[in-house]
Amino acid sequence: MEKSKINRRGFLTAGALATTAMAIAPMEFVKGNGKITEEDRFTANDKSSIAKRKLGKLEVSSIGLGCMSMTSNSYNPPRDKNAMVKVIRGAVDLGITFLDTAEVYGPYTSEEYVGEALKPIRNKVILASKLGFKLENGKRTGRDSRPESIRKALEGMLSRLQTDRIDLLYLHRVDPQVPIEDVAGTVKDLISEGKVLHFGLSEASHENIRKAHRVQSVTALQNEYSLLERVHENGTLDLCEELGIGFVPWCPVARGFLADKFNEYTRFAPESRFNDVKSFSPEGISSNMVLIDLVREWSDLKGVTPSQFSLAWLMAQKPWIVPIPGTTKLHHLKENIGAVNIRFSSAELKDFRSALEKIKVFGVRPLESASKDL
Ligand SMILES: NC(=O)c1ccc[n+]([C@@H]2O[C@H](COP(=O)([O-])OP(=O)(O)OC[C@H]3O[C@@H](n4cnc5c(N)ncnc54)[C@H](OP(=O)(O)O)[C@@H]3O)[C@@H](O)[C@H]2O)c1
């Protein structure tokens, strides 16, 4: 894309927001009480404040930062620790107060990077991490959420994260050998000990969400949700609404696809994790170009970038949705933060949805999987 086009579209900034409610007003770029300038739009600045949203009773910035792609075994090549510490601190300077990591990312290295970055600024952020995988010799070998394993994993996490508490502790995946009530009960005890402040689940079945919530209220569900993967529109979002649980979409820009990072000529190295994802097969990318074409068309219409459009659309679905796009680059982070300033009218949401639903997306999950453990 040529530079002049980028400028014209304008990379929105993380300007102060008037509201965190569902986006229904016509789109406007607002900073304080005035329109922002072309220059302001290009990058976010460190004086900006990002609106807050609530996941259950937990208040977080309306967009977070996913820290998975900063380390090995992710979809990006591993990155230098010092560079990632700068990105994480940069995010906090820009107003992001919600950071997402997990024991399994690396494994362990993502938590180490986050811990190092947060040392001087721990109290400024809401720190979320996840456990529940069995790790042996640096490899994921299964699931393990027995109470004693949760306690042991948590001690390691606290040490790597250089903190005395995790604000939001998720069970990463349900362990079929352990009743979810035992997990919820263990987290309840950890909450009473002050080591954990809130409980979350990731890709748990509807039945397990209900069972867990009866023992210890679930603050947030972290599930895959993007313009490309909308399986959780089949009952999961309704369940969250019913139970007052916040929703944190993972892969909100579809691993970069919705940021217009790939095209039909893209091929991955044999060792790349992208080879395990159906929508990133040569056939998947080619078939799904029609989706990015639609996103480009609407982004142009709104004067924003595809990544910003995709994130803003997610946030416009419910006021308790908080995406956590992953990035290793401050300029992408600034661009993504601009999504918080984008508004849609209800007519726009309806028109876009109707165009979206005409597209048959390749490589997505079957509808019935929405209610099951992943
Ligand atoms: N609970 C779970 O099971 C689960 C599973 C997967 C992920 N997660 C969490 O969700 C987070 C987000 O998921 P994800 O990182 O896999 O996917 P994602 O956020 O959809 O996409 C991240 C990829 O998109 C690229 N990207 C982001 N913004 C961009 C922009 N403005 N322009 C161009 N490229 C852009 C990044 O590359 P650059 O680095 O080049 O910007 C990165 O490769 C993770 O970090 C992790 O915390 C949770």
Ligand as a Chemical Component Dictionary entry (heavy atoms), coordinates in Angstrom:
data_LIG
# 
_chem_comp.id                   LIG 
_chem_comp.type                 NON-POLYMER 
_chem_comp.pdbx_formal_charge   0 
_chem_comp.three_letter_code    LIG 
# 
loop_
_chem_comp_atom.comp_id 
_chem_comp_atom.atom_id 
_chem_comp_atom.alt_atom_id 
_chem_comp_atom.type_symbol 
_chem_comp_atom.charge 
_chem_comp_atom.model_Cartn_x 
_chem_comp_atom.model_Cartn_y 
_chem_comp_atom.model_Cartn_z 
_chem_comp_atom.pdbx_ordinal 
LIG N1  N1  N 0  -6.624 -18.888 25.047 1  
LIG C1  C1  C 0  -6.064 -19.417 23.992 2  
LIG O1  O1  O 0  -6.184 -20.608 23.738 3  
LIG C2  C2  C 0  -5.245 -18.548 23.078 4  
LIG C3  C3  C 0  -4.815 -19.038 21.832 5  
LIG C4  C4  C 0  -4.063 -18.183 21.007 6  
LIG C5  C5  C 0  -3.769 -16.904 21.444 7  
LIG N2  N2  N 1  -4.183 -16.463 22.670 8  
LIG C6  C6  C 0  -3.910 -15.094 23.157 9  
LIG O2  O2  O 0  -4.453 -14.184 22.209 10 
LIG C7  C7  C 0  -3.430 -13.283 21.795 11 
LIG C8  C8  C 0  -3.689 -12.846 20.378 12 
LIG O3  O3  O 0  -3.664 -13.956 19.508 13 
LIG P1  P1  P 0  -2.522 -14.133 18.375 14 
LIG O4  O4  O 0  -1.377 -13.297 18.739 15 
LIG O5  O5  O -1 -2.306 -15.564 18.155 16 
LIG O6  O6  O 0  -3.296 -13.640 17.093 17 
LIG P2  P2  P 0  -3.738 -12.182 16.558 18 
LIG O7  O7  O 0  -3.727 -11.211 17.647 19 
LIG O8  O8  O 0  -4.981 -12.400 15.796 20 
LIG O9  O9  O 0  -2.605 -11.878 15.483 21 
LIG C9  C9  C 0  -1.287 -11.623 15.852 22 
LIG C10 C10 C 0  -0.475 -11.509 14.580 23 
LIG O10 O10 O 0  -0.985 -10.421 13.816 24 
LIG C11 C11 C 0  0.034  -9.509  13.515 25 
LIG N3  N3  N 0  -0.506 -8.161  13.689 26 
LIG C12 C12 C 0  -1.152 -7.646  14.765 27 
LIG N4  N4  N 0  -1.516 -6.376  14.536 28 
LIG C13 C13 C 0  -1.082 -6.070  13.292 29 
LIG C14 C14 C 0  -1.149 -4.917  12.485 30 
LIG N5  N5  N 0  -1.744 -3.802  12.916 31 
LIG N6  N6  N 0  -0.589 -4.959  11.233 32 
LIG C15 C15 C 0  -0.001 -6.085  10.778 33 
LIG N7  N7  N 0  0.111  -7.214  11.505 34 
LIG C16 C16 C 0  -0.444 -7.211  12.746 35 
LIG C17 C17 C 0  1.156  -9.777  14.489 36 
LIG O11 O11 O 0  2.400  -9.602  13.841 37 
LIG P3  P3  P 0  3.469  -8.499  14.345 38 
LIG O12 O12 O 0  4.123  -9.061  15.536 39 
LIG O13 O13 O 0  4.337  -8.383  13.145 40 
LIG O14 O14 O 0  2.686  -7.257  14.637 41 
LIG C18 C18 C 0  0.974  -11.249 14.856 42 
LIG O15 O15 O 0  1.726  -12.060 13.999 43 
LIG C19 C19 C 0  -2.137 -14.061 22.002 44 
LIG O16 O16 O 0  -1.017 -13.211 22.073 45 
LIG C20 C20 C 0  -2.421 -14.776 23.280 46 
LIG O17 O17 O 0  -2.193 -13.930 24.389 47 
LIG C21 C21 C 0  -4.922 -17.279 23.486 48 
# 
loop_
_chem_comp_bond.comp_id 
_chem_comp_bond.atom_id_1 
_chem_comp_bond.atom_id_2 
_chem_comp_bond.value_order 
_chem_comp_bond.pdbx_ordinal 
LIG N1  C1  SING 1  
LIG C1  O1  DOUB 2  
LIG C1  C2  SING 3  
LIG C2  C3  SING 4  
LIG C2  C21 DOUB 5  
LIG C3  C4  DOUB 6  
LIG C4  C5  SING 7  
LIG C5  N2  DOUB 8  
LIG N2  C6  SING 9  
LIG N2  C21 SING 10 
LIG C6  O2  SING 11 
LIG C6  C20 SING 12 
LIG O2  C7  SING 13 
LIG C7  C8  SING 14 
LIG C7  C19 SING 15 
LIG C8  O3  SING 16 
LIG O3  P1  SING 17 
LIG P1  O4  DOUB 18 
LIG P1  O5  SING 19 
LIG P1  O6  SING 20 
LIG O6  P2  SING 21 
LIG P2  O7  DOUB 22 
LIG P2  O8  SING 23 
LIG P2  O9  SING 24 
LIG O9  C9  SING 25 
LIG C9  C10 SING 26 
LIG C10 O10 SING 27 
LIG C10 C18 SING 28 
LIG O10 C11 SING 29 
LIG C11 N3  SING 30 
LIG C11 C17 SING 31 
LIG N3  C12 SING 32 
LIG N3  C16 SING 33 
LIG C12 N4  DOUB 34 
LIG N4  C13 SING 35 
LIG C13 C14 SING 36 
LIG C13 C16 DOUB 37 
LIG C14 N5  SING 38 
LIG C14 N6  DOUB 39 
LIG N6  C15 SING 40 
LIG C15 N7  DOUB 41 
LIG N7  C16 SING 42 
LIG C17 O11 SING 43 
LIG C17 C18 SING 44 
LIG O11 P3  SING 45 
LIG P3  O12 DOUB 46 
LIG P3  O13 SING 47 
LIG P3  O14 SING 48 
LIG C18 O15 SING 49 
LIG C19 O16 SING 50 
LIG C19 C20 SING 51 
LIG C20 O17 SING 52 
# 
